[in-house]
């Protein structure tokens, strides 16, 4: 058996039926083997970063381990940013790259470099296979490591000569593991005691709640407590229904901002996330003095990593929530009063958003608030949203309702371009539901080649580009920088406008085989969105919206 056969059989054994890749010469052994394994579909991309971005979201949407095949040093370099995003998103992935013949190692071949060293900083494990006898064991360990909590990408370099070597060591198979650890009863009892004594509890629900399939359990716990629920500022999934009265929104990106949002709470339970990812340094704690802090994590490395906690539990998030739900006893009248207060707060916020939309309804160019309202009106029921709206995110969440964990996907880590690429992976994973990809114009240009893949594989994604002709988030951030560092300035925003020339997204789409519609008037958005979905084909909508006011 040759090394390439060990690789392909390993994929079959581990249930891999998709390869996300960008082909190159050193990948010839894999590409030449595809005809012998018709059960494996190769999703071809025009840029390595797009392949990894698609694979990352595929792993999230499918619940499977994604497999990626890249091309030597420049190709891996192109993908590093998206691998970083996958690491932050805890996407279980095995990323491979073809490597030059090992006999050329001392000759400094074209495209040669130490691939394992390149990938090491953004992966859980990075290794090069040195002989065919190692392929089976290395790949088996790669799949295992990628899925251990917290999940994430691993990297394996595959030299072309190793892929053609003979070996008697067969492909590995996945182990049957029962890794959903149960929580320590003493830890659950300690948490239950703190929660019962709290007057105003809050929960920060991380992505792992969604990944564990524990959203319904969390809803029951929240209802029993009358607790408020927050999301992290950056998240890949929604861990709680956004139309629930207890959902309060997303947390700020600095400690004082979080502290203001949690000021009324005397207990905060964090679960299933890295808590907290900040953009700006500011002194102080996100928790008010005397606040009880509890945390539930599947991985010991995350527990009490940034904050001392009054009770911390290492366990499968779903199992811990079930145990906590059974253990916590809160007076029903107290919980009812808390729920009523949250409902009143939710109603007030919805009324404020309605007034905000009405005030902005007739602005030209179209306001973000109205654009979201019109996009929602034109979208079918059951739509899945792949989001990279950044500065329009607030309006997105105040307009769309996300009930289940599979309704929404986004990128973590802050690297842009994940949305347009990630929509491919969601579409490959879930072909039953309509998919809406929302992106800003600046973000989309990092992975615009994704449109070609959508056309090539006939993925019926509706791509909406919110074109404000600027890096709006950077303008907000330079305002924040000036304020935080006391920089007195009335200077213009340098190099943050996407004009001269303006980008033509419909033309770009057409050049890659995707139909497009340019929408300049708010009155036309609803119908354009509905028509795009009705086409049953990939379609791009370029919607002009207002810039920073």
Beta strands, then each sheet from edge to edge (+ up, - down):
strand 1: 18-21
strand 2: 41-44
strand 3: 66-71
strand 4: 93-99
strand 5: 126-129
strand 6: 153-159
strand 7: 201-205
strand 8: 228-231
strand 9: 247-250
strand 10: 267-271
strand 11: 292-297
strand 12: 311-314
strand 13: 384-388
strand 14: 408-410
strand 15: 435-440
strand 16: 461-467
strand 17: 515-519
strand 18: 539-544
sheet 1: 2+ 1+ 3+ 4+ 6+ 5+
sheet 2: 9+ 8+ 7+ 10+ 11+ 12+
sheet 3: 14+ 13+ 15+ 16+ 18+ 17+
end
